[in-house]
Amino acid sequence: MGILSWWGNRGHDPGGHWSKEQIAETVERVVQTTNPRLRFVSSYKKRLAPAVTESLNYARDIVAGFPAPHETSETGWNSDPCMRAFFATTDEIKKSFSRSQELRAYFNQNPGAQKAYALLSMAMTERRTLGMELEGEIIRRDVPQTTMSFGDYRIRFCMPTEPDLREEIQRRIVDQLALEGLAHVVEERTSREKLEQVRALLKMRLRLLEKQGMGMRTALGDAAAVTDQGEVIRLQAQLEENTQKLDDAGIGSEILARELECIRAVLAEPAQNFQISNQRLRLDRMNIMLAENNPQKGEEIEFTVGQTFGTTPQKRAFAFVCFARTDLLAGGIRYNEALT
């Protein structure tokens, strides 16, 4: 049973209320992710609970607003203006998805799966140029135009069904907010030697968690999530070692309280640290943006834009997609093709 289904059977109602148990377990996940020693702060559950509730509500509303998944097949490309805007041809779709180690790992680990529901992450680029435009029977030249292009495709969070994907995204949004809180802790300046040591340990913890694929930054363009099982085991061992070092550091209660407040502040204002919103554009077949009053033939597309506002801001376009195993290129693609 997925996280949202589990929550739904344990006290969540449409009004946005969460049971005490749900909030408490999310608080524990946030603390375990960021710094387990935060449990030594007096009333840490009570202090984090309202902020965690805000993040849960925010993540739930974001996921509910995601458009339905796009079919990546040839039929889907022919019928879906979004897929035609994202990819120039169906061959480009197959090549881009076949490059994904995460997608290949999913099909390898699930031999009976015929489809994968995943989050497609893309860089988006606006270019302003001068072009031609037909106005009645007159061709106007040197008309200012803006084109929208998509690239640097990343396929993340492969799941067997759409509900499973939505549940995974909701969980990762809350995790990402926890990581943003940890990043704020790391950035705090101090001259105290012991706190500098702790700061270095927390910084290492943040790098390990992000490399492991925690949160949403892999979808926003950071380093790819680890799919090799041996590497996952190695990273987990390093994380456990890091936790022990934090424990041995003997951080004072005042320092821990400040860390807790830093993380609480991020969770309490989720939109200030991680934002996802839907965007609509009207494009022609060349991906030239058209104004609403432009008489030229165009098609409206809708996709999602995600961005962080922390120390390393990121901004990417997102879309839910459904990819069939039969479209995965056999044996992958050659290295020189991956560079084209």
ABEGO torsion letter per residue (X at the ends): XBAAAAAAAAGBBAAGBBBAAAAAAAAAAAAAAABAAAAABBGAAAAAAAAAAAAAAAAAAAAAABBBBBBABAAAAAABAAAAAABABAAAAAAAAAABAAAAAAAAABAABABBBBBBBBBBBBBBBBBBBBBEABBBBGBBBBBBBBBGBBBBGBBABAAAAAAAAAAAAAAAAAAAAAAAAAABBBABAAAAAAAAAAAAAAAAAAAAGBEAAAAAGBBBBBABAAAAAAAAAAAAAAAAAAAAAGBBAAAAAAAAAAAAAAAABAAAABBBBBBBBBBBAAGBBBBAABABBBBBBBBBBBBBABABBBBBBBBBBBBBAAABBBGEBBAAAAAX
